Amino acid sequence: MASNEKIRNVGPKSAAWLRQVGVRTIEDLRNVGVIETFMKVKRAGFRPSLNLLYAMQGALNDCHWADLPDEVKTSLVQSAGLAETANPIKNRWDKAAARSAARDGTTPIDGGHEQDDAAREDGDRFGDGDRDDRDGNDTSESARDHE
């Protein structure tokens, strides 16, 4: 297969994902590697299935992805799992929590999904609107209109 030809087994959507991460040719795929390319696609925010992983390996082996031996597929899945464990992919909520914690000087708990204890004790009621103040008085706009 010439290095500038379409990557075998890869459809238009997956090809667009690969282009986004800089893999345009079979030679690029060879240089970057199947696992690293798969992880780049995931880190770019796309949600590839294992079929992309198999398709890329099939392209390198010059065969249809379904013809890959089960041992090869299992090895690919294990390698991808290890790569993700070694360098976890954070979703946008985890990234936002980490940025917020860095600004506040706190450490996010459980990936940033739990409130900071100090904020909870301090009465930080982010998201509660202006329903009532600390004394329990209703300070909402409609309550002020009725005063």
DSSP file with accessible surface (Angstrom, degrees, kcal/mol):
  #  RESIDUE AA STRUCTURE BP1 BP2  ACC     N-H-->O    O-->H-N    N-H-->O    O-->H-N    TCO  KAPPA ALPHA  PHI   PSI    X-CA   Y-CA   Z-CA
    1    1 A M              0   0  103      0, 0.0     2,-0.1     0, 0.0     6,-0.0   0.000 360.0 360.0 360.0 130.4    0.0    0.0    0.0
    2    2 A A    >   -     0   0   45      1,-0.1     3,-1.5     2,-0.0    24,-0.3  -0.389 360.0-119.5 -67.7 149.9    1.4    3.4   -0.9
    3    3 A S  T 3  S+     0   0   64      1,-0.3    24,-0.5    22,-0.1    23,-0.4   0.697 110.5  52.4 -68.7 -17.0    1.9    5.7    2.0
    4    4 A N  T 3  S+     0   0  131     21,-0.1    -1,-0.3    22,-0.1     2,-0.1   0.405  87.9 105.5 -99.6   2.8   -0.5    8.4    0.7
    5    5 A E  S <  S-     0   0  100     -3,-1.5    21,-0.5     1,-0.1     3,-0.1  -0.394  85.2 -81.6 -77.7 161.5   -3.4    6.0    0.2
    6    6 A K        -     0   0  148      1,-0.1     2,-0.4    19,-0.1    -1,-0.1  -0.265  52.9-102.7 -57.6 143.6   -6.5    5.8    2.4
    7    7 A I    >   -     0   0    9     17,-0.2     3,-1.4     1,-0.1    -1,-0.1  -0.600  42.6-113.3 -74.8 125.4   -5.9    3.8    5.5
    8    8 A R  T 3  S+     0   0   87     -2,-0.4    51,-0.3     1,-0.2    -1,-0.1  -0.213  94.4  16.2 -58.2 146.3   -7.6    0.4    5.1
    9    9 A N  T 3  S+     0   0   40      1,-0.2     2,-0.6    49,-0.1    -1,-0.2   0.399  97.2 117.6  75.4  -4.5  -10.6   -0.5    7.3
   10   10 A V    <   -     0   0    4     -3,-1.4    -1,-0.2    45,-0.1    -3,-0.1  -0.879  51.0-153.7-105.1 121.8  -11.1    3.1    8.3
   11   11 A G     >  -     0   0   31     -2,-0.6     4,-2.7    -3,-0.1     5,-0.2  -0.156  36.7 -88.8 -81.0-179.5  -14.4    4.9    7.3
   12   12 A P  H  > S+     0   0  116      0, 0.0     4,-2.1     0, 0.0     5,-0.1   0.879 123.9  48.8 -63.2 -39.4  -14.9    8.6    6.7
   13   13 A K  H  > S+     0   0  146      2,-0.2     4,-2.0     1,-0.2     5,-0.1   0.951 115.4  43.4 -66.9 -47.8  -15.7    9.5   10.3
   14   14 A S  H  > S+     0   0   30      1,-0.2     4,-2.7     2,-0.2    -1,-0.2   0.887 111.4  55.4 -65.0 -37.2  -12.7    7.6   11.8
   15   15 A A  H  X S+     0   0   21     -4,-2.7     4,-2.6     1,-0.2    -1,-0.2   0.903 106.7  51.0 -62.6 -38.6  -10.5    9.0    9.0
   16   16 A A  H  X S+     0   0   34     -4,-2.1     4,-2.1     2,-0.2    -1,-0.2   0.911 109.9  49.6 -64.5 -41.6  -11.6   12.5   10.1
   17   17 A W  H  X S+     0   0   38     -4,-2.0     4,-1.1     2,-0.2    -2,-0.2   0.928 111.1  49.4 -60.5 -45.3  -10.7   11.7   13.7
   18   18 A L  H ><>S+     0   0    2     -4,-2.7     5,-2.9     1,-0.2     3,-0.6   0.909 109.0  51.7 -63.4 -41.2   -7.3   10.4   12.7
   19   19 A R  H ><5S+     0   0  123     -4,-2.6     3,-1.7     1,-0.2    -1,-0.2   0.901 104.0  59.0 -60.7 -38.8   -6.6   13.5   10.6
   20   20 A Q  H 3<5S+     0   0  144     -4,-2.1    -1,-0.2     1,-0.3    -2,-0.2   0.797 109.5  43.1 -60.2 -30.5   -7.5   15.6   13.7
   21   21 A V  T <<5S-     0   0   25     -4,-1.1    -1,-0.3    -3,-0.6    -2,-0.2   0.262 125.4 -99.7-101.5  12.0   -4.7   13.9   15.6
   22   22 A G  T < 5S+     0   0   36     -3,-1.7     2,-0.8     1,-0.2    -3,-0.2   0.614  83.1 125.9  87.8  13.2   -2.2   14.1   12.8
   23   23 A V      < +     0   0    1     -5,-2.9    -1,-0.2    -6,-0.2    -2,-0.2  -0.888  16.5 144.9-108.6 103.8   -2.5   10.5   11.4
   24   24 A R        +     0   0  148     -2,-0.8     2,-0.3    -5,-0.1   -17,-0.2   0.634  59.0  36.0-111.2 -22.6   -3.2   10.8    7.7
   25   25 A T  S  > S-     0   0   28    -19,-0.1     4,-2.2     1,-0.1     5,-0.2  -0.843  81.9-107.9-130.7 167.5   -1.4    7.9    6.1
   26   26 A I  H  > S+     0   0    3    -21,-0.5     4,-2.6   -23,-0.4     5,-0.1   0.861 121.7  56.9 -63.0 -32.2   -0.5    4.3    6.9
   27   27 A E  H  > S+     0   0   77    -24,-0.5     4,-2.4     2,-0.2    -1,-0.2   0.913 105.0  49.9 -66.1 -41.3    3.1    5.5    7.4
   28   28 A D  H  > S+     0   0   51    -25,-0.3     4,-2.7     2,-0.2     5,-0.3   0.925 110.9  50.3 -59.4 -44.0    1.9    8.0   10.0
   29   29 A L  H  X S+     0   0    0     -4,-2.2     4,-2.9     1,-0.2    -2,-0.2   0.912 110.0  49.9 -61.8 -42.5    0.0    5.2   11.7
   30   30 A R  H  < S+     0   0  127     -4,-2.6    -1,-0.2     1,-0.2    -2,-0.2   0.916 113.3  46.4 -61.2 -43.8    3.1    3.0   11.7
   31   31 A N  H  < S+     0   0  118     -4,-2.4    -2,-0.2     1,-0.2    -1,-0.2   0.888 120.6  36.2 -68.2 -42.2    5.2    5.8   13.2
   32   32 A V  H  < S-     0   0   48     -4,-2.7     4,-0.3    -5,-0.2    -2,-0.2   0.873 108.2-130.4 -80.0 -38.8    2.8    6.8   15.9
   33   33 A G     X  -     0   0   24     -4,-2.9     4,-2.2    -5,-0.3     5,-0.2   0.052  17.2 -92.7  97.3 150.2    1.6    3.2   16.7
   34   34 A V  H  > S+     0   0    9      2,-0.2     4,-2.6     1,-0.2     5,-0.2   0.927 121.3  45.3 -64.1 -49.4   -1.9    1.8   17.0
   35   35 A I  H  > S+     0   0   41      1,-0.2     4,-2.6     2,-0.2     5,-0.2   0.944 114.9  46.8 -64.6 -47.2   -2.3    2.2   20.8
   36   36 A E  H  > S+     0   0   85     -4,-0.3     4,-2.4     1,-0.2    -1,-0.2   0.902 112.9  50.1 -64.0 -38.5   -0.9    5.8   20.9
   37   37 A T  H  X S+     0   0    0     -4,-2.2     4,-2.2     2,-0.2    -1,-0.2   0.940 110.6  49.6 -64.1 -44.4   -3.1    6.8   17.9
   38   38 A F  H  X S+     0   0    6     -4,-2.6     4,-2.2     1,-0.2    -2,-0.2   0.926 112.1  48.1 -59.4 -44.1   -6.2    5.3   19.6
   39   39 A M  H  X S+     0   0    1     -4,-2.6     4,-2.9     1,-0.2    -1,-0.2   0.884 108.9  53.8 -67.1 -36.3   -5.3    7.2   22.8
   40   40 A K  H  X S+     0   0   78     -4,-2.4     4,-1.6     2,-0.2    -1,-0.2   0.903 107.8  50.7 -62.7 -41.4   -4.8   10.5   20.9
   41   41 A V  H  <>S+     0   0    0     -4,-2.2     5,-1.7     2,-0.2     4,-0.2   0.937 112.9  45.9 -61.9 -44.6   -8.2   10.1   19.4
   42   42 A K  H ><5S+     0   0   57     -4,-2.2     3,-1.7     1,-0.2    -2,-0.2   0.924 111.7  51.1 -64.6 -43.2   -9.7    9.6   22.8
   43   43 A R  H 3<5S+     0   0   76     -4,-2.9    -1,-0.2     1,-0.3    -2,-0.2   0.769 100.3  64.3 -66.2 -25.2   -7.8   12.5   24.3
   44   44 A A  T 3<5S-     0   0   54     -4,-1.6    -1,-0.3    -5,-0.2    -2,-0.2   0.547 124.8-102.9 -75.4  -4.9   -9.0   14.7   21.5
   45   45 A G  T < 5S+     0   0   61     -3,-1.7    -3,-0.2     1,-0.3    -2,-0.1   0.453  80.2 129.0 100.2   1.0  -12.5   14.2   22.9
   46   46 A F      < -     0   0   58     -5,-1.7    -1,-0.3   -29,-0.1    -2,-0.0  -0.447  55.1-135.4 -84.2 163.4  -13.8   11.6   20.4
   47   47 A R        -     0   0  226     -2,-0.1    -5,-0.1    -3,-0.1     2,-0.1  -0.633  28.8-177.5-120.7  74.6  -15.4    8.4   21.5
   48   48 A P        -     0   0   16      0, 0.0     2,-0.1     0, 0.0    -6,-0.0  -0.383  18.0-134.9 -73.7 148.9  -13.9    5.6   19.4
   49   49 A S    >>  -     0   0   66     -2,-0.1     3,-1.3     1,-0.1     4,-0.9  -0.438  33.6 -97.8 -89.7 173.7  -15.1    2.0   19.7
   50   50 A L  H 3> S+     0   0   73      1,-0.3     4,-2.6     2,-0.2     5,-0.2   0.749 117.6  76.1 -64.0 -21.0  -12.7   -0.9   19.8
   51   51 A N  H 3> S+     0   0   80      1,-0.2     4,-3.0     2,-0.2    -1,-0.3   0.861  91.6  53.4 -58.8 -35.1  -13.5   -1.4   16.1
   52   52 A L  H <> S+     0   0    7     -3,-1.3     4,-2.6     2,-0.2    -1,-0.2   0.929 108.1  50.2 -65.1 -41.6  -11.2    1.6   15.4
   53   53 A L  H  X S+     0   0    0     -4,-0.9     4,-1.9     1,-0.2    -2,-0.2   0.946 115.2  42.7 -58.8 -48.1   -8.4   -0.1   17.4
   54   54 A Y  H  X S+     0   0   31     -4,-2.6     4,-2.9     1,-0.2    -2,-0.2   0.894 112.0  54.9 -65.7 -39.9   -8.9   -3.3   15.4
   55   55 A A  H  X S+     0   0    5     -4,-3.0     4,-2.3    -5,-0.2    -1,-0.2   0.910 107.9  48.4 -61.9 -43.4   -9.2   -1.5   12.1
   56   56 A M  H  X S+     0   0    0     -4,-2.6     4,-2.1     2,-0.2    -1,-0.2   0.915 113.0  47.2 -65.3 -41.8   -5.9    0.3   12.6
   57   57 A Q  H  X S+     0   0   40     -4,-1.9     4,-2.3     1,-0.2    -2,-0.2   0.918 111.2  52.2 -65.5 -40.2   -4.1   -2.9   13.5
   58   58 A G  H  X>S+     0   0    0     -4,-2.9     5,-2.8     1,-0.2     4,-0.5   0.890 106.8  53.8 -60.2 -39.2   -5.8   -4.6   10.5
   59   59 A A  H ><5S+     0   0    4     -4,-2.3     3,-0.8   -51,-0.3    -1,-0.2   0.919 110.0  46.6 -62.1 -42.7   -4.5   -1.8    8.3
   60   60 A L  H 3<5S+     0   0   43     -4,-2.1    -1,-0.2     1,-0.2    -2,-0.2   0.860 115.8  45.3 -66.5 -34.6   -0.9   -2.4    9.5
   61   61 A N  H 3<5S-     0   0   80     -4,-2.3    -1,-0.2     2,-0.2    -2,-0.2   0.439 111.2-124.9 -85.2  -1.7   -1.4   -6.1    9.0
   62   62 A D  T <<5S+     0   0  102     -3,-0.8     2,-0.3    -4,-0.5    -3,-0.2   0.921  74.0 105.8  56.0  47.2   -2.9   -5.5    5.6
   63   63 A C  S   <S-     0   0   28     -5,-2.8    -1,-0.2    -8,-0.2    -2,-0.2  -0.948  81.5 -83.2-143.7 166.3   -6.0   -7.5    6.5
   64   64 A H    >   -     0   0   80     -2,-0.3     3,-1.8     1,-0.1     4,-0.3  -0.495  41.6-122.1 -68.9 142.2   -9.7   -6.9    7.4
   65   65 A W  G >  S+     0   0   72      1,-0.3     3,-1.5     2,-0.2    -1,-0.1   0.831 111.0  60.2 -59.1 -31.2  -10.0   -6.1   11.1
   66   66 A A  G 3  S+     0   0   47      1,-0.3    -1,-0.3   -11,-0.0   -11,-0.0   0.720  97.0  62.1 -69.9 -17.9  -12.4   -9.0   11.6
   67   67 A D  G <  S+     0   0  117     -3,-1.8    -1,-0.3     2,-0.1    -2,-0.2   0.487  76.0 113.9 -86.4  -2.7   -9.7  -11.4   10.4
   68   68 A L  S <  S-     0   0    6     -3,-1.5   -10,-0.0    -4,-0.3     5,-0.0  -0.455  78.1-106.3 -65.8 137.9   -7.4  -10.4   13.3
   69   69 A P    >>  -     0   0   61      0, 0.0     4,-2.1     0, 0.0     3,-0.6  -0.307  24.3-116.9 -62.1 150.0   -6.9  -13.3   15.7
   70   70 A D  H 3> S+     0   0  114      1,-0.2     4,-2.8     2,-0.2     5,-0.2   0.848 115.4  59.2 -57.3 -34.5   -8.7  -13.1   19.0
   71   71 A E  H 3> S+     0   0  144      2,-0.2     4,-2.3     1,-0.2    -1,-0.2   0.888 105.4  48.4 -63.4 -38.1   -5.3  -13.1   20.8
   72   72 A V  H <> S+     0   0   45     -3,-0.6     4,-2.5     2,-0.2    -2,-0.2   0.933 112.2  48.5 -67.2 -44.4   -4.3   -9.9   18.9
   73   73 A K  H  X S+     0   0   36     -4,-2.1     4,-2.4     2,-0.2    -2,-0.2   0.931 112.3  48.7 -61.8 -44.2   -7.6   -8.2   19.7
   74   74 A T  H  X S+     0   0   74     -4,-2.8     4,-2.6     1,-0.2    -1,-0.2   0.923 111.2  50.2 -62.0 -42.5   -7.3   -9.2   23.4
   75   75 A S  H  X S+     0   0   61     -4,-2.3     4,-2.7    -5,-0.2    -1,-0.2   0.899 109.6  51.3 -63.4 -40.3   -3.7   -7.8   23.4
   76   76 A L  H  X S+     0   0   11     -4,-2.5     4,-2.5     2,-0.2    -1,-0.2   0.932 110.8  47.8 -62.5 -45.3   -4.8   -4.6   21.9
   77   77 A V  H  X S+     0   0   55     -4,-2.4     4,-2.4     2,-0.2    -2,-0.2   0.924 113.5  47.8 -63.1 -43.8   -7.6   -4.1   24.4
   78   78 A Q  H  X S+     0   0  123     -4,-2.6     4,-2.5     2,-0.2    -2,-0.2   0.923 112.3  49.1 -63.7 -43.3   -5.2   -4.8   27.3
   79   79 A S  H  X S+     0   0   47     -4,-2.7     4,-2.4     2,-0.2    -2,-0.2   0.904 111.4  49.1 -64.0 -40.8   -2.6   -2.5   25.9
   80   80 A A  H  X S+     0   0    7     -4,-2.5     4,-2.3     2,-0.2    -1,-0.2   0.908 111.0  51.0 -65.1 -40.3   -5.1    0.3   25.5
   81   81 A G  H  X S+     0   0   33     -4,-2.4     4,-2.2     2,-0.2    -2,-0.2   0.917 111.1  47.4 -62.4 -43.2   -6.3   -0.3   29.0
   82   82 A L  H  X S+     0   0  124     -4,-2.5     4,-2.6     2,-0.2    -2,-0.2   0.898 110.6  52.3 -65.0 -39.7   -2.8   -0.1   30.4
   83   83 A A  H  X S+     0   0   27     -4,-2.4     4,-1.5     1,-0.2    -2,-0.2   0.899 111.5  46.4 -64.3 -38.7   -2.1    3.1   28.4
   84   84 A E  H  < S+     0   0   64     -4,-2.3    -1,-0.2     2,-0.2    -2,-0.2   0.879 112.0  50.6 -72.2 -35.2   -5.2    4.7   29.8
   85   85 A T  H  < S+     0   0  109     -4,-2.2    -2,-0.2     1,-0.2    -1,-0.2   0.913 110.4  49.9 -66.5 -40.4   -4.3    3.6   33.4
   86   86 A A  H  < S+     0   0   88     -4,-2.6    -1,-0.2     1,-0.3    -2,-0.2   0.832 131.7  16.1 -67.4 -32.6   -0.8    5.0   33.0
   87   87 A N  S  < S-     0   0   94     -4,-1.5    -1,-0.3    -5,-0.2    -2,-0.1  -0.658  89.5-148.3-142.5  80.6   -2.2    8.4   31.7
   88   88 A P        -     0   0   81      0, 0.0     2,-0.6     0, 0.0    -3,-0.1  -0.139  13.5-124.7 -58.0 143.9   -5.9    8.7   32.5
   89   89 A I        -     0   0   46     -5,-0.1     2,-0.4     0, 0.0   -46,-0.0  -0.800  25.6-150.2 -89.5 121.0   -8.1   10.6   30.2
   90   90 A K        -     0   0  112     -2,-0.6     2,-0.1   -47,-0.1    21,-0.0  -0.777   7.7-134.3 -94.1 138.2   -9.9   13.3   32.1
   91   91 A N     >  -     0   0   74     -2,-0.4     4,-2.2     1,-0.1     3,-0.2  -0.292  35.7 -94.9 -80.6 175.2  -13.3   14.5   30.9
   92   92 A R  H  > S+     0   0  177      1,-0.2     4,-2.2     2,-0.2     5,-0.2   0.823 124.7  55.4 -65.3 -27.2  -14.1   18.2   30.7
   93   93 A W  H  > S+     0   0  151      2,-0.2     4,-2.4     1,-0.2    -1,-0.2   0.916 108.0  48.0 -70.9 -41.1  -15.6   18.2   34.2
   94   94 A D  H  > S+     0   0   37     -3,-0.2     4,-2.2     2,-0.2    -2,-0.2   0.906 112.4  49.7 -63.3 -40.9  -12.5   16.7   35.8
   95   95 A K  H  X S+     0   0   98     -4,-2.2     4,-2.3     2,-0.2    -2,-0.2   0.915 111.0  48.8 -64.7 -42.4  -10.4   19.3   34.0
   96   96 A A  H  X S+     0   0   37     -4,-2.2     4,-2.6     2,-0.2    -2,-0.2   0.907 111.0  50.5 -63.8 -40.9  -12.7   22.1   35.1
   97   97 A A  H  X S+     0   0   20     -4,-2.4     4,-2.7     1,-0.2    -1,-0.2   0.906 110.1  50.1 -64.4 -39.3  -12.5   20.9   38.7
   98   98 A A  H  X S+     0   0   38     -4,-2.2     4,-2.2     2,-0.2    -2,-0.2   0.915 111.6  47.9 -66.5 -41.2   -8.7   20.7   38.6
   99   99 A R  H  X S+     0   0  142     -4,-2.3     4,-2.1     2,-0.2    -2,-0.2   0.925 113.2  48.5 -64.2 -42.5   -8.5   24.3   37.2
  100  100 A S  H  X S+     0   0   42     -4,-2.6     4,-2.4     1,-0.2     6,-0.2   0.921 111.4  49.3 -63.1 -43.9  -10.9   25.5   39.9
  101  101 A A  H  X>S+     0   0    6     -4,-2.7     5,-1.7     1,-0.2     4,-1.6   0.894 109.1  53.1 -64.0 -37.7   -8.9   23.7   42.6
  102  102 A A  H  <5S+     0   0   82     -4,-2.2    -1,-0.2     1,-0.2    -2,-0.2   0.913 111.3  46.1 -64.9 -40.0   -5.7   25.2   41.3
  103  103 A R  H  <5S+     0   0  182     -4,-2.1    -2,-0.2     1,-0.2    -1,-0.2   0.896 118.3  41.9 -66.7 -41.2   -7.2   28.7   41.5
  104  104 A D  H  <5S-     0   0  108     -4,-2.4    -1,-0.2    -5,-0.2    -2,-0.2   0.604 107.2-122.6 -82.1 -15.4   -8.7   28.1   45.0
  105  105 A G  T  <5S+     0   0   68     -4,-1.6     2,-0.2     1,-0.3    -3,-0.2   0.726  72.6 120.4  77.4  21.7   -5.6   26.4   46.3
  106  106 A T      < -     0   0   48     -5,-1.7    -1,-0.3    -6,-0.2    -2,-0.1  -0.629  64.3-118.6-109.4 172.9   -7.7   23.3   47.2
  107  107 A T        -     0   0  115     -2,-0.2     2,-0.1    -3,-0.1    -9,-0.1  -0.956  28.4-122.5-113.5 124.9   -7.4   19.7   46.1
  108  108 A P        -     0   0   52      0, 0.0     2,-0.4     0, 0.0     3,-0.4  -0.427  24.4-139.3 -66.3 139.7  -10.4   18.2   44.3
  109  109 A I  S >>>S-     0   0   65      5,-0.5     5,-1.2     1,-0.2     4,-0.8  -0.850  77.3  -1.0 -99.9 136.8  -11.8   15.1   46.0
  110  110 A D  G >45S-     0   0  113     -2,-0.4     3,-1.1     1,-0.3    -1,-0.2   0.935 139.8 -43.5  53.0  50.2  -12.9   12.1   43.9
  111  111 A G  G 345S-     0   0   39     -3,-0.4    -1,-0.3     1,-0.2   -14,-0.2   0.719 107.5 -62.0  71.6  18.0  -12.0   13.8   40.6
  112  112 A G  G <45S+     0   0   24     -3,-0.6    -1,-0.2   -15,-0.1    -2,-0.2   0.606 108.0 118.1  87.4  10.6  -13.6   17.1   41.7
  113  113 A H  T <<5 +     0   0  118     -3,-1.1     2,-0.3    -4,-0.8    -3,-0.1   0.607  59.7  69.3 -89.8 -12.7  -17.1   15.8   42.1
  114  114 A E  S   <S-     0   0  104     -5,-1.2    -5,-0.5     1,-0.0     3,-0.1  -0.831  87.7-107.6-105.6 150.1  -17.4   16.5   45.8
  115  115 A Q        -     0   0   87     -2,-0.3     2,-0.2     1,-0.1    -2,-0.1  -0.336  39.6 -98.6 -69.1 152.6  -17.7   19.9   47.4
  116  116 A D     >  -     0   0   57      1,-0.1     4,-2.1    -4,-0.1     5,-0.2  -0.503  28.5-132.4 -69.1 133.7  -14.8   21.3   49.4
  117  117 A D  H  > S+     0   0   82      1,-0.2     4,-2.7    -2,-0.2     5,-0.3   0.901 105.5  53.4 -57.5 -41.9  -15.4   20.7   53.1
  118  118 A A  H  > S+     0   0   57      1,-0.2     4,-2.3     2,-0.2    -1,-0.2   0.913 108.9  48.8 -62.6 -40.1  -14.4   24.3   54.0
  119  119 A A  H  4>S+     0   0   19      2,-0.2     5,-3.0     1,-0.2     4,-0.5   0.904 111.4  50.2 -66.2 -38.1  -17.0   25.7   51.5
  120  120 A R  H ><5S+     0   0  112     -4,-2.1     3,-1.0     1,-0.2    -2,-0.2   0.942 114.8  42.6 -65.8 -45.4  -19.7   23.4   52.9
  121  121 A E  H 3<5S+     0   0  165     -4,-2.7    -2,-0.2     1,-0.2    -1,-0.2   0.846 110.3  57.7 -69.1 -32.5  -19.0   24.5   56.5
  122  122 A D  T 3<5S-     0   0  110     -4,-2.3    -1,-0.2    -5,-0.3    -2,-0.2   0.545 117.9-111.7 -75.7  -7.6  -18.7   28.1   55.4
  123  123 A G  T < 5 +     0   0   27     -3,-1.0     2,-0.7    -4,-0.5    -3,-0.2   0.733  51.8 171.2  83.7  21.3  -22.2   28.0   54.0
  124  124 A D      < +     0   0   81     -5,-3.0    -1,-0.2    -6,-0.2    -2,-0.1  -0.545   5.5 179.2 -65.6 111.9  -21.1   28.3   50.4
  125  125 A R    >   +     0   0  102     -2,-0.7     3,-2.8    -3,-0.1     4,-0.3  -0.287   4.0 175.5-115.5  46.2  -24.4   27.6   48.7
  126  126 A F  T 3  S+     0   0  184      1,-0.3    -2,-0.0     2,-0.1    -3,-0.0  -0.271  72.4  23.7 -53.3 129.5  -23.4   27.9   45.1
  127  127 A G  T 3  S+     0   0   62      2,-0.0    -1,-0.3     1,-0.0     3,-0.1   0.286  94.3  99.6  95.3 -11.4  -26.4   27.0   43.0
  128  128 A D  S X  S-     0   0   55     -3,-2.8     3,-1.0     1,-0.3    -2,-0.1   0.521  75.6-148.4 -82.3  -5.4  -28.9   27.8   45.7
  129  129 A G  T 3   -     0   0   68     -4,-0.3    -1,-0.3     1,-0.2     3,-0.2  -0.358  46.9 -54.2  70.4-150.8  -29.6   31.2   44.1
  130  130 A D  T 3  S+     0   0   78      1,-0.1     9,-0.5    -3,-0.1    -1,-0.2  -0.146  87.8 133.7-116.8  41.3  -30.6   33.9   46.5
  131  131 A R  S <  S-     0   0  145     -3,-1.0     8,-1.3     1,-0.2     9,-0.8   0.902  75.4  -9.2 -61.5 -47.0  -33.5   32.1   48.2
  132  132 A D  B     -A  138   0A  61      6,-0.3     6,-0.2     7,-0.2    -1,-0.2  -0.998  64.2-126.1-151.5 154.7  -32.5   33.0   51.8
  133  133 A D    >   -     0   0   57      4,-2.2     3,-2.0    -2,-0.3     6,-0.0  -0.260  50.1 -81.8 -89.0-174.4  -29.6   34.5   53.7
  134  134 A R  T 3  S+     0   0  178      1,-0.3    -1,-0.1     2,-0.1   -11,-0.0   0.752 128.3  57.7 -63.8 -23.7  -27.8   32.8   56.6
  135  135 A D  T 3  S-     0   0  133      2,-0.1    -1,-0.3     1,-0.0     3,-0.1   0.452 119.8-107.1 -85.0  -1.6  -30.5   33.9   59.1
  136  136 A G  S <  S+     0   0   53     -3,-2.0     2,-0.3     1,-0.3    -2,-0.1   0.561  71.0 145.8  89.0   7.8  -33.2   32.1   57.1
  137  137 A N        -     0   0   92      1,-0.1    -4,-2.2     2,-0.0     2,-0.5  -0.628  55.1-116.6 -81.2 135.8  -34.8   35.3   55.7
  138  138 A D  B     +A  132   0A  86     -2,-0.3    -6,-0.3    -6,-0.2    -7,-0.1  -0.577  38.4 170.3 -73.5 119.0  -36.1   35.0   52.2
  139  139 A T        +     0   0   38     -8,-1.3    -7,-0.2    -2,-0.5    -1,-0.1   0.147  28.2 132.6-115.7  17.3  -34.1   37.3   50.0
  140  140 A S  S  > S-     0   0   19     -9,-0.8     4,-2.2     1,-0.1     5,-0.2  -0.232  71.2-109.0 -67.2 161.7  -35.4   36.2   46.6
  141  141 A E  H  > S+     0   0  133      1,-0.2     4,-1.9     2,-0.2     5,-0.1   0.907 119.4  52.0 -59.2 -41.0  -36.5   38.8   44.1
  142  142 A S  H  > S+     0   0   69      1,-0.2     4,-1.1     2,-0.2    -1,-0.2   0.888 108.4  51.1 -67.5 -34.1  -40.2   37.9   44.6
  143  143 A A  H  4 S+     0   0   20      1,-0.2     3,-0.4     2,-0.2     4,-0.3   0.906 109.4  50.7 -68.4 -38.2  -39.9   38.2   48.4
  144  144 A R  H >< S+     0   0  107     -4,-2.2     3,-1.0     1,-0.2    -1,-0.2   0.853 105.4  57.0 -67.5 -32.2  -38.4   41.7   48.0
  145  145 A D  H 3< S+     0   0  120     -4,-1.9    -1,-0.2     1,-0.2    -2,-0.2   0.815 105.0  52.0 -66.5 -28.5  -41.2   42.7   45.7
  146  146 A H  T 3<        0   0  160     -4,-1.1    -1,-0.2    -3,-0.4    -2,-0.2   0.478 360.0 360.0 -88.2  -1.6  -43.8   41.8   48.4
  147  147 A E    <         0   0  181     -3,-1.0    -3,-0.0    -4,-0.3    -4,-0.0  -0.317 360.0 360.0 -77.2 360.0  -42.1   44.0   51.1
